[in-house]
């Protein structure tokens, strides 16, 4: 049995952060395994997002907000002060680094090898060695050399990805999972607090997956049978976390 976690953002900011987190996970995977030319797809996707939107201002505001919230918690009873201090230190370091950094990924524009590849990668089947002999040459380098270069390219985004990972981690920690049942495959909920993320933990043996919709104060979960690709009429047991 495999416990799967499904997440649904309830605002555009959280949606953007989750996309960036997903790309970071793909990039980190490429640092531990040799995926050949496939390693460039998440890198170029990250370049595209970083160019399309300047996340720095929004992330800095969110870091300030979280630091103020944690500071208010320090004097509350039954609070793990050591844990709060740990996150305050991590948030402060991430904020200081982001504030003085250049725009994430901007340095990669000066890399002629990467820019030549990026222009071709959106074209179907354009990674052949006769189209990109420079890629053919790079892939022939020893894995440890390519791994080091890839890590250096990823480093240009760490100033942005590190605080986003922290912010999402704290978002997920705002609540714990509770047991829930979707009668006839449907579950609906609401909240007096503005929610940013819905998390559903579901055992894969149930043969279904959730489709989640909603906004900050109201959400709905429909469970779909995978084999039949239609709405389930069964009672589905799952775990639910509603994060603020």
C-alpha positions as CSV (number, residue, x, y, z in Angstrom):
1,X,0.0,0.0,0.0
2,X,1.2,3.5,-0.9
3,X,0.1,6.6,0.8
4,X,-0.1,9.4,-1.8
5,X,-0.4,13.1,-1.0
6,X,-2.3,15.4,-3.3
7,X,-2.1,19.2,-2.9
8,X,-4.3,21.9,-4.3
9,X,-3.4,25.6,-4.0
10,X,-6.3,28.0,-3.3
11,X,-4.6,31.2,-4.5
12,X,-2.2,32.1,-7.3
13,X,0.8,32.8,-5.1
14,X,0.7,29.4,-3.6
15,X,0.2,27.9,-7.0
16,X,3.4,29.7,-8.2
17,X,5.4,28.6,-5.2
18,X,4.4,24.9,-5.7
19,X,5.4,25.1,-9.4
20,X,8.8,26.4,-8.4
21,X,9.2,23.8,-5.6
22,X,8.3,21.0,-8.1
23,X,11.0,22.2,-10.5
24,X,13.5,22.4,-7.7
25,X,12.7,18.7,-6.9
26,X,13.3,17.8,-10.5
27,X,16.6,19.7,-10.6
28,X,17.8,18.0,-7.4
29,X,16.9,14.6,-8.8
30,X,19.2,15.4,-11.8
31,X,22.0,16.1,-9.4
32,X,21.9,12.6,-8.0
33,X,21.2,10.7,-11.2
34,X,22.5,11.0,-14.8
35,X,19.4,11.8,-16.8
36,X,21.3,12.9,-19.9
37,X,19.6,15.7,-21.9
38,X,16.4,15.4,-19.9
39,X,18.0,17.4,-17.1
40,X,17.6,20.6,-19.1
41,X,13.8,20.6,-19.2
42,X,13.3,21.6,-15.6
43,X,16.2,24.1,-15.8
44,X,14.7,25.9,-18.8
45,X,11.3,25.8,-17.3
46,X,12.7,27.5,-14.2
47,X,14.4,30.1,-16.4
48,X,11.1,30.8,-18.1
49,X,9.2,31.4,-14.9
50,X,11.9,33.5,-13.4
51,X,12.0,35.8,-16.4
52,X,8.2,36.0,-16.7
53,X,7.7,37.1,-13.1
54,X,9.9,38.8,-10.6
55,X,9.1,36.8,-7.4
56,X,11.6,38.6,-5.2
57,X,9.3,41.3,-3.9
58,X,6.4,38.9,-3.1
59,X,8.8,36.4,-1.4
60,X,10.4,39.2,0.7
61,X,7.0,40.3,1.9
62,X,6.0,36.8,2.8
63,X,9.3,36.3,4.7
64,X,8.6,39.5,6.7
65,X,5.1,38.3,7.5
66,X,6.2,34.9,8.7
67,X,9.0,36.3,10.8
68,X,6.6,38.7,12.5
69,X,4.2,35.8,13.1
70,X,6.9,33.6,14.6
71,X,8.2,36.5,16.7
72,X,4.7,36.9,18.3
73,X,4.6,33.1,19.0
74,X,7.9,33.2,21.0
75,X,6.3,34.3,24.3
76,X,3.2,32.0,24.0
77,X,2.9,29.1,26.5
78,X,3.4,25.5,25.2
79,X,5.4,26.8,22.2
80,X,8.6,25.0,21.3
81,X,10.9,28.1,21.5
82,X,13.9,26.3,20.1
83,X,12.0,25.3,17.0
84,X,10.7,28.9,16.6
85,X,14.2,30.3,16.9
86,X,15.4,27.8,14.3
87,X,12.9,28.9,11.7
88,X,13.4,32.6,12.5
89,X,17.1,32.2,11.9
90,X,16.5,30.3,8.6
91,X,14.0,32.9,7.4
92,X,16.3,35.8,8.3
93,X,19.3,34.3,6.5
94,X,17.2,33.6,3.4
95,X,15.8,37.1,3.4
96,X,19.2,38.7,3.7
97,X,20.6,36.6,0.9
98,X,17.6,37.3,-1.4
99,X,17.5,41.0,-0.8
100,X,21.1,41.6,-2.0
101,X,21.1,39.0,-4.8
102,X,20.8,39.7,-8.5
103,X,17.7,38.5,-10.3
104,X,17.6,34.7,-10.0
105,X,18.8,33.0,-13.2
106,X,20.0,36.2,-14.9
107,X,23.6,34.9,-15.0
108,X,22.6,32.0,-17.2
109,X,21.7,34.4,-20.0
110,X,25.4,34.9,-20.4
111,X,26.0,31.2,-20.9
112,X,26.1,30.8,-24.7
113,X,25.9,27.0,-24.5
114,X,22.7,27.0,-22.4
115,X,21.0,29.7,-24.5
116,X,21.7,27.8,-27.8
117,X,20.1,24.7,-26.2
118,X,17.1,26.6,-24.8
119,X,16.2,27.9,-28.3
120,X,16.0,24.4,-29.6
121,X,14.5,22.5,-26.7
122,X,10.9,23.6,-27.4
123,X,11.0,22.0,-30.9
124,X,9.9,18.3,-31.2
125,X,12.9,16.0,-31.7
126,X,15.4,18.9,-31.8
127,X,18.0,17.3,-29.5
128,X,19.6,15.1,-32.2
129,X,23.4,15.4,-32.4
130,X,23.2,16.9,-35.9
131,X,21.0,19.7,-34.5
132,X,23.0,20.3,-31.3
133,X,26.6,19.0,-31.7
134,X,27.5,21.1,-28.6
135,X,25.0,19.0,-26.5
136,X,26.5,15.8,-27.9
137,X,29.9,17.0,-26.8
138,X,28.7,18.0,-23.3
139,X,26.9,14.7,-22.7
140,X,30.2,12.9,-23.5
141,X,31.9,14.6,-20.5
142,X,32.3,12.5,-17.4
143,X,29.2,12.5,-15.1
144,X,31.1,14.1,-12.2
145,X,32.1,17.1,-14.4
146,X,28.5,17.5,-15.8
147,X,27.1,17.2,-12.2
148,X,29.3,20.0,-11.0
149,X,28.4,22.3,-13.9
150,X,24.7,21.5,-13.4
151,X,25.0,22.3,-9.7
152,X,26.5,25.7,-10.5
153,X,23.6,26.5,-12.8
154,X,21.1,25.5,-10.1
155,X,23.0,27.7,-7.6
156,X,21.9,30.8,-9.5
157,X,18.3,30.0,-8.4
158,X,18.9,28.9,-4.8
159,X,18.5,32.4,-3.4
160,X,14.8,32.2,-4.6
161,X,14.1,28.5,-4.1
162,X,15.4,28.3,-0.5
163,X,13.0,30.8,1.0
164,X,10.1,29.4,-1.1
165,X,10.8,25.9,0.3
166,X,10.8,27.4,3.8
167,X,7.5,29.2,3.3
168,X,5.8,26.1,1.9
169,X,7.2,24.0,4.8
170,X,5.7,26.5,7.3
171,X,2.4,26.5,5.4
172,X,2.2,22.7,5.6
173,X,3.0,22.9,9.3
174,X,0.0,25.1,10.1
175,X,-2.3,22.1,10.5
176,X,-2.2,18.3,11.0
177,X,-4.1,15.7,9.1
178,X,-7.5,14.6,10.3
179,X,-9.5,11.6,9.3
180,X,-12.4,12.3,6.9
181,X,-14.9,10.3,4.8
182,X,-16.2,11.4,1.4
183,X,-19.7,10.0,1.1
184,X,-20.5,8.9,-2.4
185,X,-17.1,10.1,-3.4
186,X,-17.8,13.8,-2.5
187,X,-16.6,15.9,0.4
188,X,-17.2,19.6,1.0
189,X,-15.7,21.9,3.6
190,X,-15.4,25.6,4.6
191,X,-13.2,27.6,6.9
192,X,-13.6,30.9,8.8
193,X,-9.8,31.5,8.1
194,X,-8.4,32.1,4.7
195,X,-6.9,28.9,3.4
196,X,-4.0,28.7,1.0
197,X,-3.5,24.9,0.5
198,X,-5.6,21.7,0.7
199,X,-3.8,18.5,1.2
200,X,-5.3,15.0,0.8
201,X,-3.6,11.9,1.9
202,X,-5.0,8.8,0.2
203,X,-4.1,5.1,0.1
204,X,-3.5,4.1,-3.6
205,X,-5.3,0.7,-3.1
206,X,-8.6,2.6,-3.1
207,X,-8.1,2.9,-6.9
208,X,-9.1,6.6,-7.1
209,X,-7.7,10.1,-7.0
210,X,-9.1,13.4,-5.8
211,X,-9.9,16.5,-7.9
212,X,-10.0,19.5,-5.6
213,X,-11.5,22.9,-6.3
214,X,-12.4,25.9,-4.2
215,X,-11.2,29.3,-2.9
216,X,-9.9,30.6,0.4
217,X,-13.0,29.9,2.5
218,X,-14.7,27.0,0.7
219,X,-13.5,23.8,-1.1
220,X,-14.9,20.6,-2.6
221,X,-13.2,17.3,-3.2
222,X,-14.5,14.8,-5.9
223,X,-12.9,11.3,-6.0
224,X,-12.5,9.8,-9.4
225,X,-12.1,6.1,-10.1
226,X,-8.9,5.8,-12.1
227,X,-9.8,2.7,-14.2
228,X,-13.2,4.0,-15.2
229,X,-12.3,7.7,-15.2
230,X,-15.6,8.6,-13.7
231,X,-16.8,9.9,-10.3
232,X,-16.8,7.4,-7.6
233,X,-20.0,6.5,-5.8
234,X,-18.3,4.8,-2.9
235,X,-17.5,6.1,0.6
236,X,-13.8,7.1,0.4
237,X,-11.7,7.3,3.6
238,X,-8.9,9.8,3.5
239,X,-6.9,12.2,5.6
240,X,-7.3,16.0,5.2
241,X,-5.2,19.0,6.0
242,X,-6.4,22.5,5.4
243,X,-3.4,24.9,5.6
244,X,-3.7,28.6,6.2
